[in-house]
Amino acid sequence: MNDPRITPSRWYYVLSAVIFVGGWVLFIVFLFKSLTGMEANIQQVVAPGETEITLRSPGNYTISYEYHSVVGGKIYSTDENISGLECVLVSKAKGSRITLSPSRMNSTYEFGGRSGRSIFDFTIDQPGGYTLTSAYPQDQVGPEVVLAVGKDSTAGLFLTIGGGLALVFGSMGIALAVTLITLIKRSNKKKRLASEAG
C-alpha cells in the first residue's frame, strides 16, 4: 500500500528508470549522428583514373580500398585484397607530390553497404584541390575499384565513443543516485512513522 505520508514518492523510481533509458537512447543517437557525419566527409574515387578531390582542412588523411561499394548507382564488388594499383597525389596549388605511406593501422570498416580497409596514409599542411591519379603497371590488367579518401578518423572515433560512454555512465550515475536517495529517504520516513505509531 502506498502511504502518501511516505516521501519522496515512488514516482522517483520511475524517474530514475527514465534517466537510465534516456542515457542509452542519447548515446545511440549521438553515435549514429557522429558516424554519419564521418561517412559524409569521405570522398569516393573510381580507380584506375585521374580525379580531382577537395581536402578542406590540413591534417592526416587516409586512402581506403572499398571492396564492396556503390558509386553513382553502380555496385562494385571485388576481392578484399588488391595488388599492383599505384596511386599518386599531387597538390594543384603547389604542383608538388604528396607522400603516400602504407597505412599504419590497416583498419577495416563496414557501413551503409560499403566495406573497405585503409591502404595509404598522408598528411597535408594546406587545404585545397588535389589530383589523385591511380593506375596499374603497363603489363598488368586489374579490376575497376573504388578508393575512399577521408580525414583520419581514429582520434575522432575514440572521442565519439568516449563521449557517448561518458553520457551513458553519467545517466547511470544520476539514475542510481536518485534511486538510492529515494530508497533511503522513504525507509527513514517509514521508520519515523512506525515509531510515532508505536
C-alpha positions in Angstrom: 0.0 0.0 0.0 1.3 3.4 -1.0 1.1 5.7 2.1 1.0 9.3 0.9 2.8 10.3 4.1 5.9 8.3 3.0 8.0 10.6 0.9 9.6 11.0 -1.6 7.0 9.5 -3.9 7.6 6.2 -5.7 7.5 8.1 -8.9 11.1 9.0 -8.3 11.9 5.3 -9.1 10.2 5.8 -12.4 12.2 9.0 -13.0 15.4 7.1 -12.4 14.4 4.5 -14.9 13.6 7.2 -17.5 17.0 8.8 -16.9 18.7 5.4 -17.3 16.9 4.5 -20.5 17.2 8.1 -21.8 21.0 8.0 -21.4 21.2 4.9 -23.7 18.9 6.5 -26.3 21.0 9.6 -26.4 24.1 7.5 -26.7 22.7 5.7 -29.7 21.6 9.0 -31.4 24.9 10.7 -30.6 26.9 7.7 -32.0 24.7 7.5 -35.1 25.0 11.2 -35.9 28.7 11.2 -35.4 29.4 8.2 -37.6 27.0 9.6 -40.3 29.0 12.8 -40.2 32.2 10.9 -40.7 30.7 9.0 -43.6 29.6 12.2 -45.3 33.2 13.6 -45.3 34.6 10.6 -47.2 35.2 11.2 -51.0 34.9 8.2 -53.3 37.0 7.8 -56.3 36.8 5.2 -59.1 40.2 3.7 -60.0 42.2 3.5 -62.1 41.9 7.0 -63.4 42.5 10.7 -62.5 40.2 12.5 -60.2 40.3 16.0 -58.6 39.4 16.0 -54.9 39.0 18.8 -52.3 40.5 18.4 -48.9 39.0 21.1 -46.7 41.4 21.1 -43.7 45.1 20.4 -43.0 46.0 17.2 -41.1 46.2 13.5 -41.5 44.2 11.6 -44.2 43.6 8.0 -45.2 43.0 6.4 -48.6 41.0 3.2 -48.3 40.2 0.5 -50.7 36.5 -0.3 -50.7 36.0 -3.9 -52.0 32.2 -3.6 -51.5 30.9 -0.2 -52.5 28.3 1.8 -54.5 29.2 4.9 -56.6 26.7 6.7 -58.9 24.2 3.9 -58.6 26.8 1.3 -59.7 27.7 -1.6 -57.4 31.4 -2.6 -57.0 32.3 -5.9 -55.5 35.9 -7.0 -55.8 38.4 -9.1 -53.9 39.3 -8.0 -50.4 43.0 -7.8 -51.4 44.2 -5.7 -54.3 47.8 -5.6 -55.7 49.6 -3.5 -58.3 47.4 -0.4 -58.2 49.7 2.6 -57.9 48.5 5.9 -56.6 49.9 9.4 -56.9 48.5 12.5 -55.1 49.5 16.0 -56.3 48.7 19.4 -54.8 47.1 21.6 -57.5 48.3 24.8 -55.8 51.9 23.8 -55.4 52.2 21.1 -58.1 54.1 19.1 -55.5 53.6 15.4 -54.9 52.2 14.3 -51.5 54.0 11.3 -49.9 51.7 8.3 -49.5 52.7 5.9 -46.8 51.4 2.4 -46.2 48.6 2.7 -43.6 49.8 2.3 -40.1 46.6 1.0 -38.7 45.4 -1.2 -41.5 41.9 -0.7 -40.2 38.7 -2.1 -41.8 35.2 -0.8 -41.8 31.7 -1.7 -42.8 28.7 0.6 -43.0 25.9 1.6 -45.4 26.6 -1.3 -47.7 30.2 -0.4 -48.0 33.2 -2.4 -46.8 36.8 -1.4 -47.0 40.2 -1.2 -45.5 42.9 1.5 -45.2 45.8 1.3 -47.6 47.6 4.7 -47.5 48.1 7.5 -45.1 49.2 11.0 -45.9 49.4 14.4 -44.4 48.7 17.9 -45.9 49.5 21.3 -44.5 47.3 23.2 -46.8 43.6 22.7 -47.7 42.5 22.9 -51.3 42.4 20.9 -54.5 44.4 17.8 -55.1 44.7 15.4 -58.0 44.6 11.7 -57.3 45.9 9.5 -60.1 45.8 5.7 -59.9 46.9 3.1 -62.5 48.1 -0.4 -62.9 51.5 -1.2 -64.3 51.5 -1.4 -68.1 51.9 -5.2 -68.0 49.1 -5.7 -65.5 45.4 -5.7 -66.0 43.3 -5.1 -62.9 39.7 -4.5 -62.0 37.9 -1.2 -61.7 37.7 -0.5 -57.9 36.6 2.2 -55.5 39.0 4.3 -53.3 37.8 6.4 -50.5 39.6 9.5 -49.2 38.8 10.9 -45.8 40.3 12.5 -42.7 42.0 10.2 -40.4 39.0 9.4 -38.1 40.8 7.3 -35.4 41.1 10.1 -32.9 37.6 11.3 -33.7 36.2 7.8 -33.3 37.7 7.4 -29.9 36.4 10.8 -28.8 32.9 9.9 -30.1 32.9 6.6 -28.3 34.4 8.1 -25.2 31.8 11.0 -25.2 29.0 8.5 -25.7 30.1 6.3 -22.9 30.5 9.3 -20.6 26.9 10.1 -21.4 25.8 6.6 -20.6 27.7 6.3 -17.3 26.6 9.8 -16.3 23.0 8.9 -16.8 23.5 5.6 -14.9 25.1 7.5 -12.0 22.3 10.0 -11.8 19.7 7.3 -12.0 21.4 5.3 -9.3 21.7 8.4 -7.1 18.0 9.2 -7.5 17.1 5.6 -6.7 19.3 5.4 -3.6 18.3 8.8 -2.2 14.6 7.9 -2.7 15.1 4.5 -1.1 16.9 5.8 1.9 14.5 8.7 2.5 11.5 6.5 2.2 13.0 4.0 4.5 13.8 6.7 7.1 10.3 8.1 6.8 8.7 4.6 7.3 10.8 4.2 10.5 9.7 7.6 11.9 6.0 6.9 11.1 6.3 3.4 12.7 8.0 4.9 15.9 5.3 7.6 16.1 2.5 5.0 15.7 4.1 2.8 18.4 
